[in-house]
Amino acid sequence: MERVTLRIPKQQIEEVEQMVETGEFPNRSEAIRAAVRDMLNEHDEGTTEQTTNKRSWAKV
């Protein structure tokens, strides 16, 4: 596994921390990995279906 450093808005990190605190994810890294997996799956589905270029994962 590779280490990646990224900058994320404070509000988003607080929301991730909340998911960790409630037990939805064991830690921040796993929550972020799940988000990346979802984004990649959504991209694959959009590519095969040729839907719009709307990216619901690109919310800030």
C-alpha positions as CSV (number, residue, x, y, z in Angstrom):
1,M,0.0,0.0,0.0
2,E,1.3,3.5,-0.8
3,R,1.2,6.5,1.4
4,V,-0.5,9.6,-0.1
5,T,-0.6,13.0,1.5
6,L,-3.5,15.2,0.7
7,R,-5.2,18.4,1.9
8,I,-8.9,18.1,2.8
9,P,-11.2,20.9,4.0
10,K,-11.6,21.0,7.8
11,Q,-15.4,20.4,7.6
12,Q,-14.9,17.2,5.5
13,I,-12.3,15.9,8.0
14,E,-14.7,16.6,10.9
15,E,-17.4,14.6,9.1
16,V,-15.0,11.7,8.5
17,E,-14.0,11.8,12.2
18,Q,-17.7,11.7,13.1
19,M,-18.1,8.5,11.1
20,V,-15.0,7.0,12.8
21,E,-16.4,8.0,16.3
22,T,-19.8,6.4,15.5
23,G,-18.1,3.2,14.4
24,E,-19.0,3.4,10.8
25,F,-15.3,3.1,9.9
26,P,-12.4,1.9,12.1
27,N,-10.2,4.9,11.2
28,R,-9.8,7.9,8.9
29,S,-7.7,6.0,6.4
30,E,-10.3,3.3,5.9
31,A,-13.0,5.9,5.5
32,I,-11.0,7.7,2.8
33,R,-10.2,4.4,1.1
34,A,-13.9,3.6,1.0
35,A,-14.6,7.0,-0.5
36,V,-12.0,6.4,-3.2
37,R,-13.4,3.0,-4.0
38,D,-16.9,4.4,-4.3
39,M,-15.6,7.2,-6.6
40,L,-13.8,4.7,-8.8
41,N,-16.9,2.4,-9.0
42,E,-19.1,5.4,-9.9
43,H,-16.6,6.4,-12.6
44,D,-16.6,2.9,-14.0
45,E,-20.4,2.8,-14.1
46,G,-20.6,6.2,-15.7
47,T,-18.1,5.2,-18.3
48,T,-19.9,2.1,-19.3
49,E,-23.3,3.7,-19.3
50,Q,-22.1,6.9,-21.0
51,T,-24.2,9.1,-18.6
52,T,-23.6,12.7,-17.9
53,N,-20.3,14.0,-16.6
54,K,-21.8,15.0,-13.2
55,R,-19.5,13.9,-10.4
56,S,-21.4,13.6,-7.2
57,W,-18.2,12.7,-5.4
58,A,-16.7,16.1,-6.2
59,K,-18.6,17.9,-3.5
60,V,-16.7,20.5,-1.5
